[in-house]
Amino acid sequence: MEKIQKNNEDKIELLELQVGEIQDQRKIIASQVSQVAQLQTDIANQVIAQHHETEALMKALGLKKDLSYYSFNLHQEEGH
């Protein structure tokens, strides 16, 4: 009976150690997920900034017009 109880206590101790390791790993994973999310945000902001810079450069070089250049009032057109 004592041998079974000792065996059960050993198993419980091992499980408690494993649970502790899992909790530590969970904290590490949560931190890494947060870092990845921050990295994605930084990349998205860089892409947006680069897009704006490219748009401004294309407009400055005359390769692209402002959207206002293409807008018109349909009611002012002939036949309407």
BELFEN-V33152 format. One record per residue. N is the residue number from 0. RES is the residue in one letter. SS is DSSP state (h for helix, s for strand, l for the rest). Layout:
BEGIN
n:N res:RES ss:SS
n:N res:RES ss:SS
END
This chain:
BEGIN
n:0 res:M ss:l
n:1 res:E ss:h
n:2 res:K ss:h
n:3 res:I ss:h
n:4 res:Q ss:h
n:5 res:K ss:h
n:6 res:N ss:h
n:7 res:N ss:h
n:8 res:E ss:h
n:9 res:D ss:h
n:10 res:K ss:h
n:11 res:I ss:h
n:12 res:E ss:h
n:13 res:L ss:h
n:14 res:L ss:h
n:15 res:E ss:h
n:16 res:L ss:h
n:17 res:Q ss:h
n:18 res:V ss:h
n:19 res:G ss:h
n:20 res:E ss:h
n:21 res:I ss:h
n:22 res:Q ss:h
n:23 res:D ss:h
n:24 res:Q ss:h
n:25 res:R ss:h
n:26 res:K ss:h
n:27 res:I ss:h
n:28 res:I ss:h
n:29 res:A ss:h
n:30 res:S ss:h
n:31 res:Q ss:h
n:32 res:V ss:h
n:33 res:S ss:h
n:34 res:Q ss:h
n:35 res:V ss:h
n:36 res:A ss:h
n:37 res:Q ss:h
n:38 res:L ss:h
n:39 res:Q ss:h
n:40 res:T ss:h
n:41 res:D ss:h
n:42 res:I ss:h
n:43 res:A ss:h
n:44 res:N ss:h
n:45 res:Q ss:h
n:46 res:V ss:h
n:47 res:I ss:h
n:48 res:A ss:h
n:49 res:Q ss:h
n:50 res:H ss:h
n:51 res:H ss:h
n:52 res:E ss:h
n:53 res:T ss:h
n:54 res:E ss:h
n:55 res:A ss:h
n:56 res:L ss:h
n:57 res:M ss:h
n:58 res:K ss:h
n:59 res:A ss:h
n:60 res:L ss:l
n:61 res:G ss:l
n:62 res:L ss:l
n:63 res:K ss:l
n:64 res:K ss:l
n:65 res:D ss:l
n:66 res:L ss:h
n:67 res:S ss:h
n:68 res:Y ss:h
n:69 res:Y ss:h
n:70 res:S ss:l
n:71 res:F ss:l
n:72 res:N ss:l
n:73 res:L ss:h
n:74 res:H ss:h
n:75 res:Q ss:h
n:76 res:E ss:l
n:77 res:E ss:l
n:78 res:G ss:l
n:79 res:H ss:l
END
